[in-house]
Amino acid sequence: MRRFTLLFALMIFIGVQWAQAQTRTLSGSVTNADDGSTIPGVSVVVKGTTVGTTTDLDGRYSLLVPADAKILQFSFVGMKTIEILIGAENVINVTMQPEVTAIEGVVVTALGISREKKSLGYAVQSVADEDLIRTGNVNLLGALQGKVSGVDIKPSSGMPGASSQLQIRGARSFTGNNTPLYVVDGMPISSTPAYSTGNSVTGSDISNRAIDINPADIESIEVLKGQAAAALYGIRASNGVVIITTKSGKYNQIGKPVVSIGHNSSFDVVSRTPDYQTTYAQGSGGKYVNNSSYSWGPKIVDLPDDPTYGGNNHGHPGMYRVMQLEQAGLDPWVYPKVYNNWNDYFRTGYTMTNNFSISQAVKGGNFSLGYSNTDQTGIALNTGLTRHNVKANAERILNNYFKVGFSSNYSNVGIDKLTGANDGSLAGVLAAPSSYNLAGIPYHRPGEPTRQIYYRGGSFDNPYWVEHNNTFNEKTGRFFGNAYIDFNTNVSEGMDLKVRYQAGVDTYTTHLQDIFGYGARGNKKGVINNYGTSNTTFNSLLTAALNWKINEDFDFNLLVGNELNDVNLKSYTETGQDFNFPGWNHIGNASVVTANESQWANRTVGIFGNLSLSWRSMLYFNATGRNDVVSTMPRDNRTFFYPSVSLSFVASELEPLKNVDWLSFAKLRVSYAEVGQAGNYYDNYFVAPTYSGGFWVGAPIQYPVDGISAYIPSYSLYDPNLRPQNTKSYEFGVDLKFLQNRLGIDYTYSKQNIKDQIFPVPLAGSTGAGQLVMNAGGVTTDVHEIMLYTTPVKTSDFQWDLNFNYTKVTNMVDELAEGVESIFLGGFVTPQVRAGIGNTFPVIYGSTFVRDKSGNIVVVDNPGAWNHGFPQMGEPGVIGEASPDFILNGTTAFTYKSVSLSAVFEWKQGGHMYSGSNGLLDLYGMSAVTEDRESTFIYDGVKPDGTPNDIVRGGPNDPFAVQDLYTNVLSDIDEYYIHENSFVKLREVALRYQLPKNIYKTANIGISLFARNILFWTALRNLDPETSQGNTNMGGSFERFSLPQVTSYGFSLDITF
């Protein structure tokens, strides 16, 4: 037994020695050539085998290799792959160089997948952080304006926190959502308003939730324009995707904390002042009327001659009596004077933003913490915004296989705002007579703060009284973020597997308050409406990605996954009618109080896959498929499948083209995709009846009445066969770069066929309901996009860059429901914004001028009639198309050593809008076009017999013709209010100076001067064409008493150390 034991031990010893002779251990470290820091997670593989490992947190590795191993291969994302011949040394240390061209060519696509841009078969456009923060814009969508092709951004007004709409390649839904999906650090978040502005003719604007994002926190934005780019997100991404990556410290120098401090200050003024007539006083028919909204009175200089109020006849020569001063207990006798009530009211707004962040990259991880505060005072009284943002990101490599991380964002936003349209807070600012001292005359009676003093009747409130008595605000607290865990492993040579699980939440609560105070609107007793919503979205995402380098020619990638999106919403309303006594505008002081709440939940579960195959870095094929199950649709119609395919051919990789000096890059791409958009289906239900509209303050009837409640069937019925609208998208593009990438052009053509629109179709009254929500109708969208970028001059000290984006979107309504020619989107009884068959989307619909077959306006030919020679009202019809013909924008930047000068312009050609303010300036007799009331005129048109109009009106013998024309004819014809709103704007100008390092060796200090919206030309008279109202699909097409846009001047200081 002892001999056997010795023999066995000897055999083991010999075997071990033989094995050691067949293998050897290699070890070493991997460092970054830029800063000497070690790199964890580097793949170390014996080329041609499955033997491999990865570097640890200290960048070190140890690997048992076969004795016949020849080459050791080191690879890491963003670094050039290195191959080292294995010699006699057992310690191999490696220094890796950054692969700059690869980093520049990598973009983040759907579900956070990083891909080479040249491999994409669809259009994606990137916006860097410096382009967003260059001029200190606190609104993300405002910061994006003029910088992306295929995108139309429509601001609503110059009010702080005003809603804006971003549409990618036109609209896809008549009455539904046309906003793209926003994804922040991998987490899909809400960006739409908490509430719709409905018909957008009463109340105030309501901000969209993109206002919660601080542009200074953003590292980059990728805009996925086409459906093929967004298809992996399924039913939520039919309108495209905006992928936002926030700053994380990932690319900092390892070991050194980076502290950044920034400050922005900007000063805002009204961008445009209307051209007023300053000759005529308040009144009508040439007579002074001291409570009239019109300015068709006598000349201002003649007011002392008025028989009733003139001082020449009452012992006050050269003066006249102002009743409103008498009401204020002041001396009513004043000398005539011209007042600029517009300039007197608006103030210089001020915006201040402070940003602070600290980030650090360490061996095996990184983190970033940030805080931002924005305080904005608007140009109008009682308007402003405050916003606090806190963010935290971190990532940690646990070992060779696992990595964890999280991203979190908190915001708290408060917005004070004013009302528009029929509730216009600024009606008096816009149209107060030049003879009336709106700012100088007290706005309430002595000792009676709720009894207004105003130049006109009670339809609107004195804007100075509004500041102290009416309240419209919204306050939102929000958190969104996610946490994730990654598992990475090498399956075999050239094959690796990555499994990722991510869980995230987006939750916000918005409280809104609308108060018309005691004494509002003709000394009524006021109304209060408190309402709000709490919205929580939970997102769960599991993906597994297999990357396989089959051989030197082929690469294969496969991704499969599951996503769950769960939404819970609760909303409430509290309405109080008629305050019992003045001085306390509170729900507890209301005579009649009603309240309601609702709860809503929905869930979407998706299973998806993505397959990619590439050949020789030249030909790239990609296919996706996603199946969604949606709870908001009818029970038997909840499952939908959406595919996409794309192909990219990099022609410049062909051997004959590789040696063409002037051609740097050439690619052809084509894609097809289908996506959808779900609707909301409800079984029939009952509601409490409501009565509102017009110029009512609150509701004229509120239940319960005498303790009795009432319920009626819902106004809307829902088709039990409802299915999602479907978008089929086709895209073709070509990308070319020349002269070592100094000149490039990208062209994309895309076509979208949208079928099965979901919208309410009117029902006959006999049905007991007003509308049926169903599938019907279709839209076709044709889009042309061109991106041109060039560097005309580049030296060691100086560089000039130019970028242009051209977009032409034709959004045509092909069909609606049977028997329906157009559908209502918003507006008044007339005019309205509609979707109409055979027209672009949307159109403005209202009363027209009577015209002949050649389009000439036909005037009345009836001698002796008051309207002789004036135009006539025709039948209702389409009076304007809101969509522009094209959009051209661009950026130019000059850099000389440490000084840079940049500018952004935008040209939007074509399109119309209903300009209620312009029409009312004419109606009231306050616009400059109404100033000449003594000359004769001939209205441009033809007589009923087709001959040119030669009917002369006005002059000394026809003194009231001008007022009749504007107040009794043109003001009743909606088409007169339609204006072309083409414009060219210099959106941004920024001058930046980076202080030399020899002044502050431990810090980078930059100083900037900037301006926004400083120069523009427009076809629209008196107003900025980007002043509109509504956060719905009628946005940009309708305006009445909206807060004007602003011009901003400012400076910024940023310090990084």
TITORTI-821961 format. One record per residue (C-alpha): residue in one letter; z, x, y. Coordinates in steps of 0.25 Angstrom, whole numbers, plus 5000, padded with zeros to 4 digits. Each point is the difference from the previous one (the first is absolute). Layout:
<recs>
AZXY/...
</recs>
This chain:
<recs>
M500050005000/R500350115009/R498750074998/F499349875003/T500749995013/L499650145004/L498649974996/F499949875008/A500650075012/L499050114999/M498949905000/I500549935012/F500150135008/I498650044996/G499549865004/V500650015013/Q499550145003/W498649954996/A500149885009/Q500450085012/A498850094997/Q499149875001/T500749955014/R500650055012/T500749945012/L499450015014/S500949965012/G499950015015/S500049925013/V498949935009/T500150015015/N499249945012/A499150105007/D500349935014/D501550025000/G500550074988/S500749884995/T500149974985/I499249884994/P500649914990/G499249914991/V498850104998/S499249984987/V500050134992/V499150004988/V499350094990/K498649985003/G499349944988/T501349954993/T501049895001/V501150105003/G500649985014/T501249975009/T500349985014/T500850085010/D501549965002/L500649965013/D500150155004/G498550024997/R500350084987/Y499449984987/S500250064986/L498949974989/L499950054985/V498550034999/P499150044988/A499850154999/D498549985001/A500149925013/K499050055010/I500249925013/L501249935007/Q499549895009/F500949955012/S499749875007/F500649915010/V499649895009/G499550055014/M499950144995/K498950094994/T500050014985/I500350144996/E499650074987/I500750134996/L499650094989/I501250034990/G500250144998/A501250094996/E500949945010/N501049904996/V500449965014/I498849935008/N500349965015/V499049925007/T499749965014/M499249885003/Q499149975012/P499949865006/E498749934997/V499749955014/T498749934997/A500649934989/I501149945008/E499149965011/G499149934990/V501149924993/V500449865004/V501049894996/T499349884993/A500549884993/L501450014994/G500250135006/I499050074992/S499550135006/R498650034998/E498950095006/K499349935011/K498650044994/S500349934987/L500249865007/G498949904998/Y500549925012/A500350025015/V501450055004/Q500450055014/S501250085004/V500850015013/A500950115002/D501450005006/E499650075013/D498949895003/L501149904999/I501050055009/R499250085010/T500249895011/G501449954996/N499549864996/V501249934993/N499149894994/L499450054987/L498749925001/G499950045015/A500050144996/L498949984989/Q499049935010/G498750085002/K500350094988/V499449944987/S498649944997/G499949864994/V501349965006/D500249905012/I501450005006/K500349885009/P501250015009/S500549865006/S500650055013/G500750105007/M501449954997/P500950094993/G500049984985/A498749915001/S499349964987/S498850084997/Q499049974989/L499350114991/Q498849964992/I499250094991/R498549964999/G500249865005/A500749884996/R500049944986/S500949885002/F499849885009/T501449965002/G500750104990/N500450145002/N499050115005/T501050115001/P499950124991/L501150044991/Y501050115005/V500550104991/V501150105005/D500450124991/G499549924988/M500749875004/P499249875003/I500649945012/S499849875009/S499250025013/T499749855003/P500949925011/A501249934995/Y499449875006/S498649965004/T499749965015/G499349884994/N499049945010/S500450115010/V500149915012/T501549985001/G501250094999/S500050155000/D499350114991/I500750054987/S499950144997/N499450064987/R500950084991/A499250135002/I500850015013/D501250054991/I499350134997/N500250125009/P498750085002/A500850135002/D500549994985/I498650004994/E499350124994/S498749944997/I499349874998/E498949974990/V499149875003/L499449954987/K498949915005/G499349954988/Q500449914989/A499750114990/A501050095007/A501149895000/A499749934987/L501250074992/Y500949925009/G499449874995/I500149875007/R500850055012/A498950105005/S498849915002/N500150045015/G500050154997/V501250105000/V500750085011/I500850114993/I501150075008/T500650134996/T501350045008/K500550135003/S500850064989/G500250155002/K499250034987/Y499150105007/N501150075008/Q500250154998/I501050014988/G501550025004/K499949985015/P500449865006/V499149955010/V500549925012/S499149925009/I500449935013/G499049925008/H500049925013/N499049905005/S500049935014/S498949915005/F499849915012/D499249874998/V499349925011/V499149885000/S498650054995/R499249915009/T500349915012/P499249875002/D499149995012/Y500649895008/Q499549925012/T501050025012/T499449915010/Y500449864996/A501449944999/Q500749914990/G499549865000/S498849914996/G498849955008/G500250095011/K501449955003/Y501350074998/V500849944988/N501450074998/N500249974986/S498550014995/S499650104989/Y498750015007/S499550105011/W498949915006/G500849985013/P499750045014/K499850145004/I501350085000/V499950035015/D499849865003/L501349954994/P500849995013/D499049895004/D500349914988/P500449875006/T501249984991/Y500550144997/G499450085011/G500950065011/N499049995011/N500349855001/H501550014997/G500550115009/H499850124992/P498750065005/G499250094990/M500949954989/Y500149904989/R501149934991/V500250044986/M500749894992/Q500550104990/L500750085010/E500749875005/Q500449974986/A500650144999/G500949985012/L499250105008/D499249995013/P498749934996/W499150055011/V499250124997/Y498750075005/P498849994992/K499850124991/V499250044987/Y500950034988/N499650084988/N500849924990/W499450084988/N500450135005/D501449965005/Y500449954986/F499550114991/R500950124999/T499850144995/G500449994985/Y500750124994/T500050054985/M500950114995/T500050054986/N500950114994/N499750064986/F500950094992/S499750054986/I500550114991/S499350044987/Q500150114990/A499250054988/V500950074990/K499750064986/G499749884992/G500149895010/N499949965015/F500649895009/S499849945014/L500949925009/G499649935013/Y500549915011/S499149945011/N500449915012/T499049925008/D500449935013/Q498949935007/T500049915013/G498849925002/I499249975012/A500449865001/L501549955002/N500849974988/T499050084990/G500450134993/L500250064986/T501150084993/R499850074987/H500850094992/N499450074988/V500850084989/K499250074988/A500450094989/N499150064989/A500450104989/E499450064987/R500650084990/I499450074987/L501149994990/N499450094989/N498650034995/Y499749864996/F500749915010/K500049975015/V500749895008/G499949965014/F500249895010/S499549955013/S500749905009/N499849945014/Y500949915009/S499649945013/N500649915010/V499149935010/G500349915011/I498949945009/D500149915013/K498849935003/L499349895008/T499349874997/G498549985002/A498949895000/N500649865002/D501450065002/G499550115009/S501150085006/L499050075009/A499249885005/G500550015014/V499950155000/L498549994997/A499749885009/A501049995011/P499349975014/S499850125008/S500849935011/Y501349984992/N501050114999/L500449994985/A500950125000/G500649985013/I500449854999/P501249974992/Y499749944986/H501249905000/R500849925010/P501350055005/G501149974991/E499149944990/P499450114991/T499349914991/R499249925011/Q498850085002/I499350025013/Y498550024997/Y498749995007/R499449904990/G500449884991/G500850014987/S499050044990/F500450145000/D501250085004/N500250095012/P499850144994/Y501250065007/W500949884995/V499550034986/E500650145000/H501449945001/N499949874992/N498950004989/T500250094988/F499050044990/N500450124991/E499950054986/K500950094992/T499750074987/G500850094991/R499250064989/F500150104988/F498950054991/G499950114991/N500050044985/A500550104990/Y499250064989/I500150094988/D498850094995/F499850064986/N499050114998/T499650074988/N498950084994/V499449934988/S499150114996/E499150105007/G499349945012/M500749874997/D501349955008/L500749875000/K500749945012/V500949874999/R500649945012/Y500949895003/Q500349955014/A500949885005/G500049965014/V500449895009/D499649955014/T501049915006/Y500149945014/T500649895008/T499449955013/H500849915009/L499249935012/Q500549925011/D499149915009/I500849945012/F499549925012/G501249995008/Y500749885007/G499149975011/A498750054994/R498649935002/G500349905011/N501550014999/K500149954985/K501350034993/G499450114991/V499850034985/I500550114991/N499350044987/N500750104991/Y499250044988/G499950124991/T499650054986/S500650104990/N498950064991/T500350094988/T498950074992/F500350084987/N498950084995/S500050074986/L498950104996/L499850084987/T498850094998/A499650104990/A498950105004/L499350094990/N499250115006/W499150084990/K499050115003/I499149984988/N499350135003/E499450085011/D499049885003/F500849874998/D501349955006/F500649874995/N501249925006/L500649874995/L501149925007/V500649874995/G501249935006/N500749875003/E500549955013/L501049885003/N500149955014/D501149905002/V500249935014/N501149915004/L500049935014/K501049915007/S499849945014/Y500849915009/T499849925013/E501049955010/T499549915011/G500849955011/Q499549895010/D500549985014/F501250085004/N501249925004/F500350095013/P499350125007/G500550144999/W500150014984/N498750004993/H500650004986/I499849924988/G501449955001/N499749945014/A498849914995/S500149854999/V499149994987/V500050114990/T499250004987/A499950114990/N499250044988/E499850114990/S499050044989/Q500050104989/W498850054993/A499750104989/N498850064994/R499750114990/T498750084996/V499950084987/G498950094999/I499450094989/F499050115004/G499250124996/N499250105006/L499050094993/S499350125006/L499050104995/S499450125007/W498950104996/R499950145006/S500749955013/M498649935003/L500149864994/Y501249925001/F500149864993/N501249915002/A500349864994/T501349915002/G500449874995/R501249925004/N500649874994/D500949925009/V500949884997/V500449935013/S501149895000/T499549945013/M498849944993/P499949874991/R500750034987/D498750004992/N499250085010/R500950135002/T499350114993/F498950085007/F499250134996/Y499450095011/P499150124996/S499450115008/V499050124998/S499650115008/L499150124999/S500050135009/F498950104999/V500250135007/A498650055002/S500450135007/E500550054986/L498650004995/E499550144998/P498849995010/L500949955011/K501150104998/N499350115008/V499549915011/D500750065012/W499949885009/L500549904990/S501550014997/F500249874993/A499249884995/K500649884993/L499449864995/R501049894997/V499949864995/S501049904995/Y500249864996/A501449924999/E500649864999/V501349965006/G500649875004/Q501149945009/A500949894994/G500449885007/N501349925000/Y500049874991/Y501149895002/D500249874992/N500049885009/Y501349995008/F500649935012/V500450055014/A500749945012/P499049955011/T499850095012/Y499449975014/S499650105010/G498950075007/G499449995014/F501050035011/W501249954993/V501250095001/G500549994986/A499749874991/P500049865007/I500649944987/Q501050074991/Y500649954987/P501049954997/V499949885009/D501349925001/G500450074988/I498849964992/S499150114994/A498549984997/Y499150074990/I498549994998/P499050064990/S499650145004/Y498850015009/S499450104990/L499549984986/Y499750114990/D498950014990/P500650014986/N498750094997/L500350105011/R499550144997/P500050135008/Q498950035009/N499150104995/T499450125007/K498850084994/S499850135007/Y498850095000/E500050145007/F499150115002/G500250135007/V499550145003/D500950125006/L499350125006/K500550135006/F499250115006/L500250135006/Q501250044993/N500749875002/R499850015015/L499249875000/G500249884991/I499549854998/D500549894991/Y499349874999/T500449884992/Y499449874998/S500949894993/K499749854997/Q501149914996/N499849864994/I501249915001/K500049884992/D501049894997/Q500750005014/I501349935000/F500249915013/P500449865003/V498949905000/P500249885009/L500349874992/A499749855004/G501349935005/S499949904989/T500450114990/G501450015007/A499950145003/G499350095010/Q499450114992/L499750064986/V500250144998/M498950044990/N498950114997/A498749985008/G499150085008/G499650145001/V499850125009/T499050125000/T500450135007/D499050115003/V500650135005/H499450135005/E500950115003/I499650145005/M501050125002/L499450125008/Y500950125002/T499650135006/T500550135006/P499050045010/V500850135005/K500950084992/T500550145004/S501350084997/D500649945012/F499349875003/Q499649884992/W499349875003/D500049884990/L499349875001/N500249884991/F499249865001/N500349874992/Y498949895000/T500349874994/K499149874999/V500649894992/T499249874998/N501049894995/M499249874997/V500549874995/D499049964989/E500749874995/L501249915001/A500449884993/E499149884997/G499849925013/V500850105008/E499250085011/S501150075006/I501550024999/F501150015010/L500750145002/G500849985013/G499949965015/F500149875007/V499449864997/T498850075008/P499750115000/Q500350054986/V499850124991/R499249974988/A499350054987/G498649935000/I498950014990/G498850095005/N500950075010/T500750135000/F501549994998/P500749955009/V499349925010/I500549925013/Y499749855000/G500149915011/S499249925011/T498750065004/F499149995012/V498849914999/R498850094998/D498549994998/K499250064988/S500050135007/G501550015002/N500049975015/I501149925005/V499649865005/V500649955012/V500249865005/D498949955009/N500649875007/P499950015015/G501349945006/A500950034988/W501250095002/N499550094988/H498550005005/G499450144996/F501250034991/P500050044985/Q500349894990/M500950004988/G499350004986/E500449974986/P501050094993/G499550124993/V500150154998/I500250075014/G500350144996/E500150104988/A501250085000/S499650124992/P499450125007/D498650054997/F500550144997/I501250105003/L499850145004/N501150095002/G500350155000/T500950125003/T499750135007/A501050125000/F499950135007/T501050114996/Y500150135007/K501150094994/S501349925002/V499449895009/S499349884995/L499349885007/S499649884992/A499549865003/V499749874992/F499049905005/E499549864994/W498849925003/K500049864994/Q498749925003/G499849854999/G500949894996/H500649895009/M501349945003/Y500649885006/S500650055013/G500949895004/S500650085012/N498750035006/G499649854999/L501349965006/L499950105012/D498749935003/L500649864998/Y501250035009/G499150065011/M500650144999/S498950094994/A499150085010/V498849924995/T500649885007/E500250075013/D498749965007/R500249855003/E499149995012/S498650054996/T499049914993/F499750034985/I499049964989/Y500649994986/D499150094990/G499349904991/V498949904999/K499949855003/P499849904989/D498550015002/G500050144997/T499750065014/P501050105006/N501249955007/D499849995015/I501149915003/V500850065012/R501549985000/G501150045009/G500050045015/P500649935012/N499549864996/D500550024985/P501350075002/F500649964986/A498950034991/V500650134996/Q501349944996/D499349884993/L499150114992/Y501250074995/T501149904999/N499249884995/V498850054993/L500150154994/S501549984997/D499649894990/I499050084993/D500650094990/E498750094999/Y500350045015/Y501350074995/I499250094990/H499850145004/E499450124993/N501150104998/S499250134998/F500750125005/V500150155000/K501350075001/L500650135001/R501249974991/E500750145000/V500050135007/A501050114997/L500250145005/R501050094992/Y500550145002/Q500750074989/L501050105006/P499850154995/K500950054989/N500450125008/I500749905009/Y500849934990/K499950084987/T500849914991/A499449875005/N498649935002/I500049925013/G498949915004/I499849925013/S499049895002/L499549915011/F499249884995/A499449875005/R499649874992/N499049895004/I499750075014/L498549975002/F499249894995/W498849915003/T499849864995/A499149885001/L501349915001/R500449985014/N501450015006/L500750034986/D500150114990/P499149944988/E501150044990/T501049905006/S500049884990/Q501049924993/G500449964985/N500350084988/T499049924991/N498650014997/M499649955014/G500650135006/G499150075011/S499249875002/F501049925009/E500850025012/R500849925010/F501150055009/S500250124990/L500850125005/P499050115005/Q499750134994/V500650135005/T499550145005/S501050104996/Y500350145005/G501050094994/F500550144995/S500650054987/L500950124996/D500150054986/I500950114994/T499950054986/F500950114995/
</recs>
